[in-house]
Amino acid sequence: MKASSGLGRLPELALRQRRKGLAQQLPPVTEILRGSLVERYVTCGNPACKCARGERHGPVWYLTVTLGRGRTTGGIIPADKVEQVRGWIENYHAVKDRLEKISEINRELLRRGRQAKRKG
């Protein structure tokens, strides 16, 4: 949300209710994963294998996570865990989005508190 999101026009009660609603929409924190799920088709290197003729093995699913400047980690995700991992990644993005919205509401509430203190 940007400053133009209209929070300044909402009553304080509405802001507090919106914040509470956003907090209630947070997914379980035990089901969150930061990263990207990548589908790859690979070759094994065996010259007699079908992949040497262009039919690659796969899909193989990888989880990649950026750790910092130029550093990544990850690993292979078993096919039966792909949907679970995909859901955890979606939950991470939902948490991040909702926390940013809650933070913006809190900044607006703080701004109003400072204004009220100056007037009073």
N, C-alpha and C positions, 0 to 999 in steps of 0.2 A: 504494500500500500504506500502510496506517495502522500505528500502533504495535501494534495488536491483530492483526497479520498472522501472528503466531506465530514470527517470526524469532528471538526470544529463547529459544525452546525447541530450536532446531536446533543441532547441533554445528558447530564452526567449519569443519570440512572440508565439510560439507553447504552451508554458506553460500558458501564459496569456489567449490564446484562449480556452485551455482545461478547465481552471478555470471558465471562463465565461460560457462555455457550461454546466459544472456541476451545476453552480448556476441556470441556466435556467431550468434544469431538476428537481429542487426541487419541491416537491408537495406543495399544499397550506398549510400554517402553521396552518390554522384553522381545518385541517383534519388530525391531528396527535394524536396518543394515545400510550403511553408507557404502556406495560403490556403484559399479556398472556391470551389467550382465552382458557378456559378449558371446555370440554364436560363431564358432569357427569350424572350418573343414580343413583337415590336415593331411599331410603325407607322412608315411612312416619311414621312408628311406630305403625300403626293400625294393630292389630293381625288378623282382618278379611279381610284386603286388599290383593290384588293380590301380592303386593310387599313382603308380609310376606312369600309367597310361592316361591319367587325368581324372579318374574317379576317386575323389578324395574320401577319406574317412570322416564320419561326422553325422550329425553335428556334435561338436564337443563344446560344452558351455564353460566359460571362464568368468570368474568374478575378479574384477580389477578394482583396486582401491588406491587412490593417490594419497601418499603420506606427506609429501612436502615437495619442495623444489626438485623436480626431476626424479622423485622416488615413488615407485609404485610397488604394490604387492598384490597377491591374489592366488587363485588356485582353481582347479577344476571342480565344477559343481556336477554331482551325479544327476542324470536325467530326471530321476524321481523327486529331486529337490528343487528343480528349476522354478516351478510355480510358487513354492514357498519363498524362495529367495527373491523372486520378482515382487511378491507381495510385501516382503520386508523392505525392499528398496522403495517401493511406492509409499509405504508408511513413513520412511525417513523423510521423503519429500513433503508429505502431508504435515509432519511434525514441524519441519523447518518453516513451511509456509504459515502455519497457524501460530507458531511462536513469534514470527515476525509481525503478524497482525496484532497479537496480544501486546507485544512490545510497543507498537505504534499507539495503541490505545493508552497504555501506561504513560507514554511520553505526553500525550494530550492531557491526561488527567493531572500530571505533574505541572504542565504549563498552566492549566487552569488554577491549580493550587497556588502557584507563584503570583498569578494575576490577582486572585482573591486576597492574598496577603498584602499586596501593594495597596489595594483599595481600602482594606480594613484597617 
